[in-house]
Amino acid sequence: MRHISVIAAAIVLAAVFCVFPLAGGVSEYAAAAESYTETVDGVTYTYDLPDPDADEASITSADLNGKTECIVPQTLGGHPVTDLRKQAFSGKTGLKKVALPDGIKTVEVEAFDGCTSLEEIDIATTTKFVGEPVQMVNRLYVSFLGRVPSLMRVEAAEDNPRFKAKGGILFSKDGTELIVYPAAYPGKVYEVPAKITRIEHGAFCQTQNLEEIRLDADLIRFAHTKPFAECAGIKTVNLISGGEYLIRRNDLGVNQTLGWACGLEPEEFKADGNSLFAVRDGVLYSADMTALAGYPAGKDADLFTVPDGTKYIKYYAFYGSRIKAVDLPGSLESIDRFAFRNCTGLETVTIPNLVARICGAFSGCTSLREIVIPPRTEVEDEGVPAVPEHTVIKGEEGSCAQKYASKTGRYFEAVTIERYENRIEIPSVGAADISMTCGQAAKEITAYSKSALTYTVSDESILRLSQTKEGRTYIEPLKAGTATVTVTAEADDAYKACQKAFTVRVGKAAQSISVEKTSISGAVGKKRPIGASAEGALSYKSSNTAVATVSKDGAVTFRKPGTATVTITAAQTDTMKAAKRTVTVKAFLAAPKLYGCAKRNGWEKRGKVKLTWNKVQGATQVQLYVRYPGTKKYQKVMTRTAKLKSVTHKGLRLKKRYRYKVRVRTKVGGKYVYSRFSNVISVRCR
C-alpha cells in the first residue's frame, strides 16, 4: 500500500478527469443494487454490488463509531472492494487518517467531502479518482482542499510512481510540477524551485502562514490554474525571474492567473533581481517602465496615478483593485482587454488621446459613472461590453465613441476633447544651427513629434529640400547664403499644431586648382602651357618676368636662364571660394647642335675640320672642346662670342680621329650659366 496525503488524493483526481469525465457508470448500478452492511475493525460499512457479474463491492457510506482512523478493508462479504462512492465518508469531521487498500479502482471526488480534520490519506497504487467534468476541477479542488486547514506535511513513499515529497511539500515524480503546499506549512516566505514548470490547481489553497511567494514569472502563463486559491494571507508576490512571456508577447496579465476570482489579493509586487520587471510603490512594470503589468488588488489606495511615460496597461493589470479613480498619462497608447475588470469602486475614467482602442477593459466596473473617450479611440465589444451599460460615454461629435454609443444604445454626451501640447525634436540639428558648404552631400534631417510633420525652406535657390518614398527628409546646399527650414507638426485628434525652425548657413566650398605638373622647365625662347584648370576664372603672375612671362591663357615664355614662380589664381564663384596655387618655372640655355667635316690641308701632310653650330637664344659666348687622338679627356680650345657660328680647326694629323663638342654660356647675376654640351662630332682626315 502507498501512503500519501489527502491533498495528493485530490490532485490525482484532477489527473484522471479527462479519462473518467463522469461517475455516472457507478451511480447507475447503485440505483438498482441491493445494500449490505459489515463491521470491520469497529467501522460499519454500507456497500452494494452494482454489477453482480463482476463480483465487486462499492462502499456507499461508513459509520466510524467514534474512531479517528480507518483502514478500508480489501473485501466486504467476500467481495473485493473496488469503489468509494460519493459521500462515502462525507461529513466525518472526526476522521484524521484513512488508508485505501490495493485493488481499489475508483474514488469519487465527494467521497471525503466535509472531512475537516482529515490530515492524511494513504493511497493504493491502483487508486483512481473520478468526479465531475474536467472544467469543474478548480471549484472541486477549492471545495475539497479548503476543508483541510490543519495539514502541515505531505509524505509519499519513495517508490510511489506518481509523486515525491520534499520537505513536506508534494511534487510530481520528475519534480517539474508543484502539487501541494500544505495549508499549515510553517514559514512566511516560500520560493518556488526553479525547476518547476507548472503549479497545480489550488496547490497553495488557504495557506495560513505564507506571506510572500517568490516564483518565476513565466509560471503565470498557465492561465486559469488558480494555484493560490483563497490565499488571503499572501501579501507579496515576488517575481524573482522570468516574465518574457508576459512582457514580450503582451497577451497575459499577471493578475489573470494569480488573482482572478480565487481570493489572492496581494498588497505589493516585488521583482528581486528580475531584469524584465521594475517595481515602483509595489506596482509591477516592465523594466523600461513602458508597460504596467500588475497593480496589487489588495493595495489600499483610492487614487492611482499611472507614471508618465507608461505606454501600455497589460491584461488584467488592475483586476479587482480597490481604486476609485485612476489618472492615466498622455503617453498611454494601449489598454489591454480586461485591464480594469471588476474594479467595482472605479467611478470616472478619462482615456488619453493616444489610446487606439478599448475592448472590454472596464467590464465589471459597476460604479463607473462616466468615461471620456478621445476621437481617435475605437470602442469595440468582444464577448463582453467595452463599457458598462450604465456608464455615460463622453466624446466629440462624429467620433468613434459616438458611433459606439449609437450602435449599442448607450447615453452619449458631446464634449470637446482638449488636444495635447505638441513638441518637435530635431536631434540632427541640436542646439546650434546647421552649417554646410556648397558641394557637400545632402544631409538627412531627423525630426520627431507626436503627429505628422511637414517641411518648408525659405530660399530654394540656396537649399534644396527632398523626401524619399520611405519618408526620409534631406537638405542639399546649392549656393552660398542663409536659408531657414521650418518643421511643422500638423494638428490631429490628439495634438495641437506646432512649429520649429532652424537656420542653415551655406558657405562656399574650397576651390581646387589642378595642374599637369607642379614644376615646368624650358629652353630660353620657347613657350609651354602650364595646363591648369579650376571652377573659377584663372589668372597668372610671374615672380620674375626677366626669366619667364605668362600669357592670359597660361602659356609660359622662357626669357633667360633662371627660376621663377608663377602664381595661379582661381576667382571665386557662387559656390566656391577664390584659390591660389604656384608652379615653379625653370629656364635654361638650349644645347647647340654641332656640324663638321674634315679636309686635307692642301699640299701639307695635315688636315683641317670646319665646325658649325646653330645660334642659341640668350647665349653670349660659345666654347669649343676637342678630344685629341690617344687621349681620354676633352680640352677647351676656344671661347668666343656667341655671334660666331663656325670655326676651322687646322693642323690635324692625317688618319687620326678627332672628337668635338661645343656649349654656350651667359652670365646671370655675375655668374656664368652654361647650356648642356652639344652632340659629339667625330672626324678623321684622310
Secondary structure, DSSP 8 states (H G I E B T S, - for coil): ---B-HHHHHHHHHHTTTTS---HHHHHHHHHS-EEEEEETTEEEEEEEEEGGGTEEEEEEEE-TT-SEEE--SEETTEEEEEE-TTSSTT-TT--EEE--TT--EEEGGGGTT-TT--EEE--TT-EEE-S-GGGHHHHHHHHHTT-TT-------TT-SSEEEETTEEEETTS-EEEE--TT-S-SEEE--TT--EE-TTTTTT-SS--EEEEEGGGGGSTT--TTTT-TT--EEEEEE--HHHHHH----HHHHHHTTSS---SEEE-TT-TTEEEETTEEEETTS-EEEE--TT---SEEE--TT--EE-TTTTTT---SEEE--TT--EE-TTTTTT-TT--EEE--TT--EEESTTTT-TT--EEE--TT-EEE-SSS-SS-TT-EEEE-TTSHHHHHHHHHT--EEE-----B----B-TTT-SS-EEEETT---EEE--B-SS-EEEEES-TTTEEEEE-TT--EEEEE-SSEEEEEEEEE---SSB--EEEEEEEEEE-B----EES-SEEEEETT-EEE--EE-SS-EEEEES-TTTEEE-TTSEEEE-SSEEEEEEEEE---SSB--EEEEEEEEEE-----EEEEEEE-TTSSEEEEEEEE---TT--EEEEEEE-TT-SS-EEEEEEETT--EEEEEEEETT-EEEEEEEEEEEETTEEEE------EEEE--
